[in-house]
Amino acid sequence: VKRWATLLSSCVDLTTGDYLIAAGTPCDHEYERVPWNLYDGPHGEVTP
């Protein structure tokens, strides 16, 4: 018997870089903003 479940759902706002996570399916749980940002990477600012 194969079983599966959604453990979490995540979204990233590509404009602001905010990560949003729902603990389970987004139908049953609200998204919450987590304290990291897509654009706060280990390399710092990108220079051309």
PLY file of the C-alpha trace (Angstrom):
ply
format ascii 1.0
element vertex 48
property float x
property float y
property float z
element edge 47
property int vertex1
property int vertex2
end_header
0.00 0.00 0.00
1.42 3.36 -1.01
0.54 6.41 1.05
1.51 10.03 0.80
0.72 13.25 2.59
1.53 16.91 2.19
3.94 17.86 4.98
4.16 21.51 4.06
3.48 23.95 1.29
5.81 26.80 0.46
5.64 29.89 -1.74
8.12 32.63 -2.50
7.11 36.17 -3.41
9.59 36.91 -6.21
9.03 40.65 -5.89
9.92 40.94 -2.19
11.77 37.62 -1.70
9.57 36.65 1.27
9.12 32.94 2.02
5.66 31.76 3.09
5.09 28.29 4.55
1.91 26.42 5.49
2.30 23.46 7.86
0.30 21.02 5.76
-2.02 21.72 2.88
-2.83 25.37 2.15
-6.53 24.44 2.21
-6.26 23.53 5.90
-3.50 25.86 7.17
-2.71 29.54 6.70
0.59 30.61 5.16
3.03 32.19 7.61
6.02 34.33 6.69
9.33 32.83 7.81
12.33 34.94 8.89
14.48 34.54 5.79
14.43 36.15 2.38
15.26 34.88 -1.10
17.54 37.83 -1.72
19.49 37.53 1.55
21.88 34.97 0.11
25.38 34.00 1.25
27.01 36.00 -1.56
25.73 39.44 -0.58
24.92 41.98 -3.26
25.40 41.13 -6.91
27.57 43.60 -8.80
27.51 43.81 -12.61
0 1
1 2
2 3
3 4
4 5
5 6
6 7
7 8
8 9
9 10
10 11
11 12
12 13
13 14
14 15
15 16
16 17
17 18
18 19
19 20
20 21
21 22
22 23
23 24
24 25
25 26
26 27
27 28
28 29
29 30
30 31
31 32
32 33
33 34
34 35
35 36
36 37
37 38
38 39
39 40
40 41
41 42
42 43
43 44
44 45
45 46
46 47
